[in-house]
Amino acid sequence: MSLIECVRISFRSIRANGLRSVLTMLGIIIGVAAVIAMVAIGEGTSSSVASQINGLGSNLLIVSPGQATQGRVSLGAGSLNTLTLADAEAIAEKESVAGVAPSVNGRAQIVWGSNNYSSMLEGTTADFLRVRNAEVAQGRFFTNFEVTRQFNVAVVGTEVVSNLFKDTTTNPVGQTVQINRVPFTIIGVLKSQGSSGMTNNDDRILIPITTAMSRLTGGKNVSTIYVSAASSDTMDAAQQDIRQTLRAQHNLRPQAADDFRITSQSDILSTAQEVSSSMTALLSGIAAISLIVGGIGVMNIMLVSVTERTREIGIRKAIGAKRRDILRQFLIEAVTLSLIGGILGIAIGVGAALLISKLGSLATSISLTPILYAFLTSSLVGVIFGVYPARKAAQLKPIDALRYE
């Protein structure tokens, strides 16, 4: 029997049992669709995070406090309060450094009229725009004079504007708002930057760091010091200068460990991509379980098909069909079921990824590689789970098969 004839018989058998065939393919359809959608979301998220992190500037270094220990247990990064404004000023004097923007962070309730909104509050300096690669879309940023004199001025993100001044045509610049019950004047609106990792850069309120420390947070320490190296070639020199400066500032002995941590943009990007890859692999692995379930379904339905067509197998063997003909026919039928399910799964998975991207909930990226892998995997599932039923059919004896009722 030719290969084309086997394929024709397979399609005829699938059409004859349409509902059963669809239910059999369902596991494979769901598995393939889920794998493609998960990989598309993972790749899209990874690309989006990389783009946002690269948007922070190629020369960015982040200095954060070290981690405290309780007994032998580490309390995590940033659990120490070791950084001060004096540290930032000392770092700014180094030739390898182009700009420094210390930061204090917290949540704040901002109120305008009867509207209120909870956002991330960040106290910083006038160097914020240069160091953090940000721009003002409307109004202006606060000056060094306003930072020194602790002015009650604020620059807000677009997310804050849309939530606080919703359903109005009011120009936010010049408006007086209450931030944690302290009056501030909005002097500028930041240009939208989107999200970087888990942080929404458009959902924040920026005020002078001196104002934040004296009137809102009440602390003397800064949360983070953002440093812009003079150039990409001086990144290593800048890190070394920062380390030496902070160790001197903190009076650390030569054998003592650093009580701070310096992270580069490439470190952040590498960590984010590792997390994204791990999550994509985990979700894809979970989704791939559906393929195994679908393969078991194919095997079960093929065993039922062998039982139902026992007399047919006996007749074909009696008129000259060989064992390899029967084996090939049932194996092709199993592979055909899996391939149809795989193709439908690919279509649904790609469609789901495009829909998710269009709705704007998550970034997705569809590439040819996972589609090819999904197609080949569905074929392999058909072969693996179709071998046993096909062998069982091929091993039937003609006399026993013809006697079967």
N, C-alpha and C positions, 0 to 999 in steps of 0.2 A: 504494500500500500504506500502511495506517495505521501510526501509531507503535506502537500496542498490538500489532498483528500482527508488526511488526519485533521487538519485545521478546519476544513469544511464541516466534518462530522462534529468537531468540538463546538463550533458556533451553533450548529443545529441542536445539539444537546442543551446548550446554555439557553437558547431561545425557548426550547420546549419546557424548561423549568425556570421561567423568568424570575418569579418572586423568590424562589429558593436560591437562585444564583445571586440576586441582588443582596439578599441577607448574608450570603456567604462572603461576598466581596466587601461587606460593610466594615469589617474589622480592618482590612487592608486599606480601604478608602480613608478611614479615620486616622489610621497610623501614618500613612504617607502625608496626608493633609496636615496633620499636627506637626510632623517633623519639619516639613517645608516652612510652615508658618513660624515655628519656634526658631529655626535657623535664620529666617528673614528678619525676625524681630531682634535676635541676638546680634546679627551683623549690622543692622540698622542702628541699634542702640550704641554699639561699639564705635561706629563711624561718627555718630552724632556727638558722643562724649569726647572723642579724639578731636573733632572740629572745635568744640567749645573750649577744651583745654588749650589747644593751639592758639585759640583766639585770645587767651590771657596774655600772650606775649612770649616770645621764644627765650627771653633772658630772665624770666621770673624765678626767684628763689623764695621759699616760704620758711620762715623761722617760727617754730612753735615751742611751747614749754615742754620740758621732759616729763617723765612719768615717775610718780611716787610709788613707794612700796610700803606695804604693811606686813611686817614679818618677812616672809619670803614670797608674798603675793604681790604681783605688779598690779597697780590700779589703773593702768592704761595711759596711753600718750595724752599729754596735755593736762594731767592731773596735778602738776606742780604749777605754782605761780612764781615764775622766775624772770619774766621779761618785763622791762620798764621802758618808759619814754627815754630815759637816759641811755639805755642800750641802743635804741633806734638812732638817737643823735650821734652816738659814737660810731655806729656802722656807717652812717651817712658821710662821715669824714674820709672814708677810704676811697682811693683813686679808682679802684676796680668797681665801685658802686656808682650808678647813675642816679638812683632815686630810692627813697625809703618811705613806706607808708605803714606805720603801726596801726593796729586795729583793736578795738574792744567790741564785743558782740553781745547781743541779748535780744529778747523779744520785747516788742513795744506795742501799745495800743494807741493808734493815732485817730483823733476825732476831728471832724469838720462839720459844724452844724449838728444835724441829727444823725449823720453818718459816722460810723466808726469801723476800723479795720485793724486786725492784728498782723504785724509784719516783722521782719528781721531788722533790728536796729544795729547800725554799725557806726562807731565813732572812728574817724580817720583824719588824715591831714590833707593839705592842699596838693600833695604829690600823688594823690589817689589816681587821678586820670592817667598820668604818665606811667605809673608803676603797674596799674591793673589793666592797662590798655582799654580804657573806657572813654566814652564821649558824652557830652551834654547835648541833648536834642533841642532843649528849650531853656531859656534863661542862662544861668551861669553856675559855676562851682564856687565854693567858698575859698577865700584867700588865706594866706599865712597870717595876715593881720587879724582876720576874724577868728582864726584858730587860737592865736595868742591871747586875744581879748575875750575868748569864750562866748562868742556871739551865739544867740539862739536862732540859727539858720539851718535849713535842711534842704537836701537834694534827694528827690524820691525817684523810684523806678516806675516804669509804665504800668506794672501790675497794681501798684499802690494807687496810682492816679485813676485807673479804670474802676477800682473797687470803692475808692473814697469819694470820687466825684462822678459816680455813675448817674446816668440819665440827666446829665446837665451839660451845658456848653461852657461852663465856667473855666477860665484859664487858671490852672493851679498855681502858676508863678505869681507871687505876691500875696497869696492867701495865708491867713494865720490859722494854724491848727494846734491842737493840744496833743503832745506826745507824752504819755504817762502823766497827764495833768499839768504839764509845763508848756507854755505857749512858745511856738516856733513859727518862723516865717519861711515858707517854701520859696527858694530862690532859683531852683532849677529842676529839670526833669532829665534823667539819664536816657541815652539812646538804648533801645532794646538790645539785650545780649543773649536772651534765651537762658537755657539751663546748662550747667557744667556739672556732670555727675548727678548728685542728689540735691544740688543747690540751684534755686531759681534766682538768677542774677537780676531779674526785673522786679522781684518782690523784696525790696529793701529800702530802708530809710538811712541816708547818710547825714551825719552831723559832725561838727568839729570834735575831735577826740577829747580835747580839754573840757568841752561842755559836757560830753557824755560822762567823763570820769568825775566831774565835780557835781553835776546836777542830776544825773540819772543812775549810773552804776555805783558811784561812791567808792570805787576801788582805786588802787594805785598801780596795779599791774595791767599790762596789755595782753590781749588774747593771742595775737599773732603779729609778726613783723613781716611785711611783704617787701622784698628787695628786688630792684631791677639792676642787673649787672650792666656794666658799661657797654659790653658787646657779647656776642655769643662766644667769642674767643677768650673772654676773661671770666667765664663761668667758674672754672676751677679755682682761679685766683680769688674770685669774690667769695666762694665758699670757704676757702682757707682764711681769708681776712676776717670774715664774719665769725668763724670759729675762734680764732685767736682773740678777737676783740671781746667776744662774750665771755670767754674764759677769764680774761683779765678783768672785765667788768664785775664778774661774779666771784672773783678772788678764789678760783678753783686751784687746788694743788695739782702738780704735774701728774700724779697717779690717779687723781679723781676723775670719775666719768663725767661727760658733758651733762649738764642739767637742761639741755635744750636739744632741738632736732632741726636739721636743715634739710629741706626737701626741694628738689628741682622739679621743673615742669615735666621732664622726661620720666622721673620717678612716679609722678602722679599718673601720667599717661600709661605707663607700663602696668601699674597696679590696677587701674580701671579696666584695661584690656584683659588682664588676667582674670579679674572677677567676672567680666562679661563673657569671656570664653568658657569659664567654668560653669556659669549659669546656663549658657546655651547648650553645653554638653549634657548637663544634668536634665534640663527640660527635654532635650531631644531624646535622651535615653529613656525617660519616662514615656514619651510619646511612642518610641519604638516598640514598647511592650505591646501596643495595639497591633503591630505587625505580626508579632508572635501569636497573639490571640487570633488574628485573621488567618494565619497559616494553619493553626489547629482547626479552625472552621473549614478551611479548604480540604484538609485531610479527612475530616469527619464526613463532609458532604460527598467526597469522592468515594469513600468507603460505602456510603449508602448507595451511590450510583452503581458501584460494582455489584452490590447485592441485587439491585433492581434489574440490572442488565446481564445477569448470569446466563440466562438462556441465549441472549444475543451473542455473548462471548462464545458459548458452546457451539452455536451454529456457525459462526465465523471461523472457529478453529476446525470444525468438521469439513468446511469447504476449502480449507487450505491456508487460513491465516496462521502466521507463525507467532511464537511468543513475543518476539521483538516488535511485531506489528501491534499487538494488543498493548504491550508496555508503552510503546511510543504514543499510541492514541490517547490513553488515559493520562500520560504524563503531559502531553500537549494540552489536553483539556484543563488540567490543573494550572499549568503555566498561563494559559489563555485567561482563565478566571482571575489569576493574580495580576496579570498585565493590565486587563481592563480596569480592575480595582485601582492599580497603581496610577494609570492615566487619569482616571476620575479624581483620585486623591491629589495628584499634582495640580489639576485644574482648580480644585476647591482650595488647596493650600495657597496657590498663587493669588487666587481671587480674595481669600481672607486677608492675606498680607497687604494687598493693594487697598482693600477696604479699610483696614486698620490705619494705614498710612494716610488715606484720604480723610478719615475722620479726625486725624491729628492727635490721636491719643498716644501713639508710639511711632517712632521712626522705624521703617523697615527697609531692607535692602535685599532684592531678589537677584541671585546669581545662578548661572547655569550649572555649576558644580553640584549643589545639593539636589537639583532636579534630576541630573543624571544618576547620582547615587540612589535617589529614591526609586527611579525607574529600574535600575539594575537590582536593587534590593528586593523589589516586588517580584521580579523575575526569579531571583534566587529563592524567595519564599515558596513560589509555586513549584520549583524543582525539588526543594528539600522536603516539603510536606506532601508532594504528589508522588514521590518515589514509592512509598510503602503501598498506597492503594493500587498504583499501577503494577507493581510486582505481584500483588495479591491477585489482580485480574489476569495477569499473564501466566500465573502458575495454576490456574484452574484447569482441571482435566475435562476434555470435551464430553465424555460420557457422564460425569457427575454434573456438569453444567446443563446438559440437555435434560437430565432427570429433575432438575431443580424446579419447584413449583413456586 
